[in-house]
Amino acid sequence: MSTSPIQYSDIAKTIDHSLLQPFLTEQEMRAGCELARLYDVASVCIKPAFVGLAKSILSGSTVAVGTTIGFPHGGHRTDVKVFESERAMDDGATELDMVVNIGDVLEGHFDRVQADIAAVVQVAHKRGALVKVIFENCYLKPEQIQKLCQICAEVGADIVKTSTGYGTGGATIDDLKLMRASSPAHVGVKAAGGVRDLDKAIEVIGLGVTRIGASATAAILDEWRTRLGLPAIEAVQGASLNSSY
């Protein structure tokens, strides 16, 4: 059963700072990683080409380096997802956000879906990396979401995730409740898309969410520090980027 956040880290260490917008430059990536370090969040979720850069910037911090696999549509071949995973870990990633093959889910090819997820989980866990499985719930029915939660638990995925942030919708309260209820306690739930302020972050954490994908990190955590009576953190210039994620 979840509890209300009471310390700074109770929210900061749920946030995966999102740096996935297609237009982001290297300079903006650097600024985003520095912001993540400054606010001491859980991780950055960064584009694969910048994993090595993020690893270097975040060296010595408690912020993990995460990246995407099969992003954003999930239609990559399984062996390509495995290669992406291996290369990302070679570059320093310790968290992988992989997208399911959405078409296979919609057509009910759950044997293929399970094999796809299992392959990435297996290669990641051999090297101590976490796997978050992105469903893209805006395209799915509740029974499909439930089935994916069951599959993820069976193959040992670490976290089930609502969205890429680039579909037609993001995390909804109903979907988060369903995912939490359909997953065993050891499987985390990540809300991605639509958590843009502190009150929403507190609300989803209260539902049992363990990670939040957000680009409004500074705004959320500045307000949280204010409520806790903590001194303000001076954000890195230009690192807080507007996004739909």
N, C-alpha and C positions, 0 to 999 in steps of 0.2 A: 504494500500500500504506500502511495507516495505521500510526501509531507511538503508543507509550504516552505519555500526557500527562506532562510534567515541570515545567511552569510553571503558575502560577495561571491565566493566561489560556487555557491549553490546555483547561481545562474551563469556566471562566467564560464565555468567548466562544463556547461551543456552546449556552448555555442561553437559551431564550426563556421568560422568566418569565410564567407563565400567570395571567391575571386574567380568567377567563371564566365563573366560577361564576355562575349566574343570580341568586343572592341578594346579590351584592356591592354595597355602597353606594358612594357617591362618596368618602366618607371612607376606606374600605378600598382603593378604587382609588388614591387619592392615596398612601396608605401603601405600597401595592405598587409604585408607580412610584418612590418614594423608596428602597425596598429595592433595586430594580433598579439605580438609580444608584449606591447605596452599594456594591453587590457588583460593579458594572461588568460586567454580563452582556451577551449579544449584543443582546437586544431584550426588550421587553414584548409579549405578545400579549393585546390588550385588547379589550373589547367596543366595537363601532363608535361608540356614542354618546359614548365617552370619549376618542376619538383626539385631539381638540383639547386636552383637558386633559393627556393624557400628553405631547403634543408640548411644551406649555408647561413642564411639570415637568422634562422631560428635556433641555430646551434647554441647549446647552453641554457635554453629556455625549457619550460614545461609544455610548450605548445607543439602538438604533433603535426606532421605534414601528411595531408591527405590529398588524394586526387581521384579523378573519375575514370571509370572503365566502361567502354561501350556507350559512351555519352554522346548525345542525349537520347537516342532512339532505341538503343538496346539491340539493334539489328546486326551487330557484328557476329561473325562466326565465333564459336566457342574457343577455337584455338587462337584466334586473334585476341580475344579477351584475356586469355591466359598469357599470351605474349605481352600485352599491355601491362598486365599485372606484374609480371616478372621484371619488365623494364622499369616500371614505376618504383618497385622495391629496390632495384639496383641503384636508382637515382636518389633513394632515401625516403620514399613514402612508407608510412607504417599504418595508414588507413586507406582503404579502397572503397569508393562509392560506385558500385556497378549497377547498370540498368538491365532489367530483365528484357528478354525478347517480347515486346508488348504484343506483337502479332500472334506469336505462339500462345500467349496467355488468352487472348481473345478467341482463338480457335480451339482452345482446350487441349493443346498439346503439352500437357503438364509433365509428361515424361521427358520431353526435350528441355523444358524450362528447368526441371530439377537437375538434369545432367549439366546444364549450362552454369547454374549457380554453384553446384557442387564442385565443378572443375576450378572455379575461381577461389572458392573457400579452401579447397585442398591446398592449392599452391600458396595461398596467402598464409594459412595457418602453419605451414612448414617453416615459414620465416617470421612468424610472430606478428603478422599484420592482421588488423581487424577488417572485416568485410561488412559493409552496409549495403543492403539490397534495395534498389529503387524500384518501386512498383509503377509509378505514374497513375495514381488512383483516379484522376479525372476521366480516364478512358475505361475504367473497370467497374464491374458490378460488385456489390458487397460479397457475394459468394466467391468471386474470383480473388478478392482481397484476402478473404479467410483462407482460401486454398494456398495462396502464396505464403501466408504466415506459417501455415502447417509445413510447407515444403522447406522454408528457411530454417525452421526449428529442426527438422529432420536431418538436414545436411550440415547443420552447425554454424549457420550464419550468425553474426554477432548482433546486428541491428537491422530492423526493417524500416524503410524510409518511404515517405508518402510520395515524393515528387522530385522531378529534376529542377523545377522552377521555370521550365520552358514549355510546359504543356499548356492546356487551356485552363488549368486551375491548380491551386497548391493545397496545403494542408487544411483540412476541415475538421471541426470538432467531432463530427460523427465518425469520420474515417479514423481519427486518432483513437477514439474510444473502441472502435471495432478492432483495430490492430493490436491495441493493448490487451483486449479481452481474448484475442485469438492467438496470442503468443505466450509462451511460458515466461516465467519471471526473469530467467537469465538472458532472454533476448531483449535488447533495447529497442526503443521506438524513436525514430527521428522525424520531426516535423520540418518540412522544407517548403518554402513558398508561403508568404503571407504573415509571417511573424515579424512585425516591424516596430513594435513598441513593447515597453516593459510589461504592461498589463496583460498583453497577449502571451508573452513569454511565461509569466507567472501562471496564467490559465492553463497552458498546455503542459507545463511541468506538473501542475496539480492533477492532470489526467494520467500521469505516469510516463510522460515523454522524458527521455534521457539525453537526447541531443536535439539541437535546433540549428537548422541551416539558415544563416542570416547574413545580409550585407549591412543592415542597420545596427551593427554591433556597438558602435560608439554611442549612438543615441540610447539604446537599451541600457547599456552599462553605466553611462553617465547618470541617467535617471535613477538607476538602482543605487549607485553610490550616494546620490543626494538623499534618497529615502533612508539609507542606512546611517547618514550623518558622516560619511567618509569624505576626505578631500577629493576634489575633482582631479581627473587625469587629463592632461593636455594631449589631445589627439594629434597624430602626425598630420601635417598640412596636406590636405587633399586626399587623405586615405579613406575617408568615409564617403563611399560612392552610392549614388541613388541607383536602385535596381528593383526589378519586380520580384526578385528571388526571395 
